[in-house]
């Protein structure tokens, strides 16, 4: 593929992706598309309409991006909810004493200040 053909393909693919995702992730999504195209190159060569096949792959990668993003957001919300249920200031005296017993030997082992 010469530079002109590649440049035109890259421009069209980026335009397609840019219309469907936030500007900050265009490069990542395009990279994922290109990786998937390389990995399934034999299928593209057997396709009746390679251009349509490439855009189908691109659409699938974009869909996967949104699914992954949605899953990550749900997970973060669950973690945030779980964290809000825990009172970090509910520390018992036994916990403090246990921590102190671990830290005192470590502090005593530090080199003297210069």
TORLUM-168259 format. One record per residue: x, y, z of N, C-alpha, C in turn; residue in one letter. Coordinates in Angstrom, 2 decimals. Atoms other than C-alpha are relative to their C-alpha. Example, Ala and Ser with C-alpha at 12.3 -4.5 7.8 and 13.67 -1.06 7.14 Angstrom:
2
      n.u      n.v      n.w     ca.u     ca.v     ca.w      c.u      c.v      c.w  residuo
     0.89    -1.19     0.00    12.30    -4.50     7.80     0.90     1.20     0.00        A
    -0.82    -1.19    -0.06    13.67    -1.06     7.14    -0.77     1.09     0.73        S
END
This chain:
114
      n.u      n.v      n.w     ca.u     ca.v     ca.w      c.u      c.v      c.w  residuo
     0.86    -1.17     0.00     0.00     0.00     0.00     0.91     1.23     0.00        X
    -0.85    -1.19     0.03     1.59     3.27    -1.01    -0.50     1.06     0.98        X
     0.31    -1.01    -1.02     1.60     6.37     1.19    -1.30     0.74    -0.28        X
     1.22    -0.73     0.33    -1.24     8.08    -0.67    -1.24    -0.81     0.36        X
     1.14     0.87    -0.31    -3.59     5.12    -0.34    -0.15    -0.13     1.51        X
     0.04     0.13    -1.45    -2.66     4.64     3.33    -0.52     1.28     0.64        X
     0.41    -1.29    -0.56    -3.10     8.35     4.07    -1.50     0.21    -0.18        X
     1.43    -0.15     0.27    -6.55     8.38     2.47    -0.83    -0.95     0.87        X
     0.68     0.98    -0.84    -7.61     5.20     4.29    -0.02     0.46     1.45        X
    -0.11    -0.47    -1.39    -6.36     6.56     7.63    -0.92     1.18     0.25        X
     0.85    -1.19    -0.14    -8.17     9.85     7.08    -1.48    -0.39     0.08        X
     1.40     0.42     0.00   -11.48     8.15     6.27    -0.35    -0.77     1.27        X
     0.26     0.78    -1.20   -11.19     5.72     9.16    -0.09     0.89     1.23        X
     0.02    -0.91    -1.15   -10.38     8.47    11.66    -1.25     0.88     0.00        X
     1.23    -0.80     0.09   -13.29    10.58    10.39    -1.19    -0.83     0.47        X
     1.08     0.92    -0.41   -15.62     7.60    10.83    -0.01    -0.17     1.52        X
    -0.10     0.24    -1.45   -14.36     6.94    14.36    -0.29     1.29     0.77        X
     0.17    -1.28    -0.70   -14.28    10.63    15.38    -1.46     0.39     0.13        X
     1.44    -0.31    -0.06   -17.99    10.93    14.63    -0.74    -0.85     1.03        X
     0.68     0.96    -0.87   -18.73     8.09    17.02     0.54    -0.09     1.42        X
    -0.58     0.04    -1.35   -16.42     8.51    20.03     0.57     1.36     0.36        X
    -0.61    -1.24    -0.47   -14.90    11.28    22.13     1.37     0.18    -0.65        X
    -1.27    -0.30     0.68   -11.89    13.00    20.56     1.20    -0.60     0.72        X
    -1.12     0.50    -0.78    -9.64    11.80    23.37     0.31    -1.47    -0.17        X
    -0.23     1.44     0.15   -10.01     8.13    22.49     0.07    -0.45    -1.46        X
    -0.03     0.35     1.43    -9.94     8.27    18.67     1.23    -0.84    -0.33        X
    -1.23     0.74     0.31    -6.31     7.12    18.48    -0.05    -1.42     0.54        X
     0.09     1.33    -0.59    -6.94     4.20    20.83    -0.95    -0.90    -0.78        X
     0.99     0.80     0.72   -10.03     3.05    18.97     0.52    -0.35    -1.40        X
    -0.57     0.29     1.32    -8.32     3.38    15.57     1.07    -1.07     0.10        X
    -1.03     1.03    -0.21    -5.40     1.35    16.91    -0.62    -1.38     0.19        X
     0.69     1.28    -0.21    -7.79    -1.36    18.09    -0.59    -0.53    -1.31        X
     0.56     0.40     1.30    -9.47    -1.40    14.68     1.10    -0.57    -0.89        X
    -1.09     0.47     0.85    -6.17    -1.73    12.85     0.55    -1.33     0.48        X
    -0.47     1.26    -0.56    -5.05    -4.48    15.19    -0.94    -1.15    -0.37        X
     0.98     1.04     0.34    -8.26    -6.42    14.61     0.03    -0.31    -1.50        X
    -0.08     0.23     1.45    -7.92    -5.93    10.84     1.21    -0.87    -0.34        X
    -1.20     0.79     0.25    -4.39    -7.31    10.90    -0.21    -1.44     0.45        X
     0.21     1.35    -0.53    -5.42   -10.28    13.03    -0.97    -0.83    -0.84        X
     0.98     0.75     0.80    -8.27   -11.19    10.71     0.15     0.33    -1.48        X
    -0.32    -0.36     1.37    -6.60   -10.27     7.44    -0.50    -1.04    -1.01        X
     0.45     1.05     0.92    -7.47   -13.63     5.86    -1.50     0.09    -0.26        X
     1.44    -0.15     0.19   -11.20   -12.98     6.39    -0.30     1.18    -0.92        X
     0.21    -1.17     0.84   -10.93    -9.55     4.78     0.27    -0.34    -1.47        X
    -0.35     0.36     1.37    -9.25   -11.04     1.72    -1.09    -0.84    -0.66        X
     1.08     0.81     0.54   -12.18   -13.43     1.32    -1.34     0.71    -0.06        X
     1.26    -0.73    -0.04   -14.84   -10.76     1.76    -0.41     0.45    -1.40        X
     0.52    -0.47     1.28   -17.07    -9.85    -1.18     0.22     1.50    -0.17        X
    -0.17    -1.45     0.02   -16.86    -6.16    -0.29     0.94     0.38     1.15        X
    -0.96    -0.26    -1.08   -13.63    -5.49     1.69    -0.22     1.32     0.73        X
     0.23    -1.30    -0.65   -14.50    -1.84     2.36    -1.14    -0.10     1.01        X
     1.13     0.19    -0.92   -17.86    -2.76     3.88     0.42    -0.86     1.18        X
    -0.48     0.88    -1.06   -16.14    -5.50     5.88     0.84     0.80     1.00        X
    -0.84    -0.83    -0.87   -13.59    -3.00     7.25    -0.86     0.89     0.89        X
     0.87    -0.87    -0.81   -16.35    -0.62     8.37    -0.83    -0.81     0.99        X
     0.71     0.88    -0.95   -18.21    -3.54     9.98     0.91    -0.30     1.19        X
    -0.97     0.22    -1.08   -15.06    -4.35    11.96     0.13     1.26     0.86        X
    -0.12    -1.27    -0.73   -14.73    -0.67    12.89    -1.21     0.22     0.91        X
     1.22    -0.15    -0.81   -18.35    -0.57    14.09     0.02    -0.94     1.19        X
    -0.08     0.97    -1.11   -17.78    -3.71    16.17     0.99     0.45     1.06        X
    -0.99    -0.49    -0.97   -14.67    -2.23    17.80    -0.57     1.16     0.80        X
     0.61    -1.15    -0.69   -16.57     0.97    18.62    -1.05    -0.50     1.00        X
     0.99     0.58    -0.92   -19.40    -1.09    20.13     0.69    -0.63     1.21        X
    -0.77     0.61    -1.09   -16.86    -3.06    22.18     0.55     1.07     0.94        X
    -0.52    -1.10    -0.82   -15.33     0.23    23.38    -1.09     0.51     0.95        X
     1.08    -0.50    -0.86   -18.70     1.47    24.66    -0.44    -1.03     1.03        X
     0.35     1.04    -0.98   -19.49    -1.88    26.31     1.01    -0.03     1.13        X
    -1.06     0.03    -1.01   -16.14    -1.92    28.09    -0.08     1.24     0.89        X
     0.10    -1.25    -0.74   -16.52     1.72    29.11    -1.18    -0.02     0.97        X
     1.19     0.10    -0.85   -20.00     1.06    30.47     0.24    -0.95     1.17        X
    -0.31     0.97    -1.06   -18.81    -1.97    32.44     0.93     0.60     1.04        X
    -0.94    -0.62    -0.93   -15.94     0.00    33.94    -0.70     1.04     0.86        X
     0.74    -1.00    -0.78   -18.28     2.82    34.99    -0.87    -0.65     1.06        X
     0.84     0.71    -0.98   -20.66     0.36    36.65     0.84    -0.54     1.15        X
    -0.89     0.55    -1.02   -17.79    -1.29    38.50     0.49     1.10     0.93        X
    -0.45    -1.11    -0.83   -16.45     2.06    39.70    -1.11     0.52     0.91        X
     1.13    -0.44    -0.84   -19.92     3.06    40.93    -0.23    -0.99     1.14        X
     0.17     1.00    -1.05   -20.20    -0.23    42.84     1.07     0.14     1.07        X
    -1.10    -0.17    -0.95   -16.80     0.31    44.43    -0.23     1.26     0.82        X
     0.26    -1.25    -0.71   -17.73     3.88    45.30    -1.10    -0.19     1.04        X
     1.08     0.26    -0.94   -20.96     2.69    46.93     0.48    -0.84     1.18        X
    -0.54     0.84    -1.06   -19.14    -0.01    48.89     0.90     0.82     0.92        X
    -0.91    -0.83    -0.79   -16.52     2.51    50.04    -0.78     0.98     0.87        X
     0.78    -0.96    -0.79   -19.21     4.92    51.21    -0.64    -0.66     1.21        X
     0.58     0.72    -1.12   -20.58     2.21    53.51     1.00    -0.23     1.13        X
    -1.05     0.26    -0.98   -17.25     1.86    55.32     0.41     1.31     0.63        X
    -0.44    -1.20    -0.71   -16.42     4.44    57.95     1.48    -0.16     0.32        X
    -1.44     0.15    -0.19   -12.67     4.90    57.78     0.45     0.49     1.37        X
    -0.36    -0.50    -1.32   -12.71     6.60    61.15    -0.41    -0.95     1.11        X
     0.38     1.02    -0.97   -14.05     3.50    62.88     1.18    -0.90     0.30        X
    -1.21     0.77    -0.29   -10.65     2.39    64.03     0.00    -0.32     1.49        X
     0.00     0.38    -1.40   -10.47     0.44    67.22     1.37     0.21     0.61        X
    -1.26    -0.15    -0.72    -7.78     0.83    69.87     0.90    -1.19    -0.29        X
    -0.80     1.20     0.29    -6.67    -2.74    69.13     0.69     0.14    -1.35        X
    -0.61    -0.22     1.32    -6.07    -1.80    65.47     1.17     0.97     0.11        X
    -1.06    -0.99    -0.18    -4.00     1.22    66.54     1.21    -0.63     0.68        X
    -1.10     0.65    -0.72    -1.94    -0.85    68.96     0.73    -0.99    -0.90        X
    -0.60     0.97     0.92    -1.35    -3.53    66.36     0.88     0.70    -1.02        X
    -0.78    -0.78     0.97    -0.17    -0.96    63.85     1.25     0.56     0.66        X
    -1.16    -0.56    -0.72     2.10     0.67    66.42     1.06    -1.07     0.23        X
    -0.97     1.08    -0.23     3.71    -2.68    67.27     0.77    -0.35    -1.27        X
    -0.69     0.28     1.26     4.55    -3.14    63.58     0.94     1.14    -0.39        X
    -0.76    -1.16     0.45     5.82     0.38    63.00     1.21     0.32     0.87        X
    -1.10    -0.37    -0.92     8.01     0.85    66.09     1.31    -0.69    -0.38        X
    -1.27     0.62     0.41    10.62    -1.78    65.06     0.53     0.55    -1.33        X
    -0.44    -0.55     1.29    10.68    -0.36    61.54     0.61     1.38     0.19        X
    -0.53    -1.35    -0.26    11.21     3.17    62.83     1.35    -0.08     0.68        X
    -1.28     0.15    -0.71    13.98     2.03    65.18     1.10    -0.48    -0.94        X
    -0.97     0.50     0.95    15.67     0.35    62.21     0.44     1.02    -1.03        X
    -0.38    -1.04     0.96    15.89     3.58    60.22     1.39     0.56     0.34        X
    -1.31    -0.59    -0.28    19.35     5.13    59.84    -0.16     1.36     0.71        X
     0.03    -1.29    -0.70    20.18     8.15    61.98     0.03     1.13    -1.01        X
    -0.01    -1.15     0.93    19.57    11.53    60.36     1.41     0.56    -0.15        X
    -1.33    -0.56     0.27    22.61    13.17    58.79     0.16     1.38     0.55        X
END
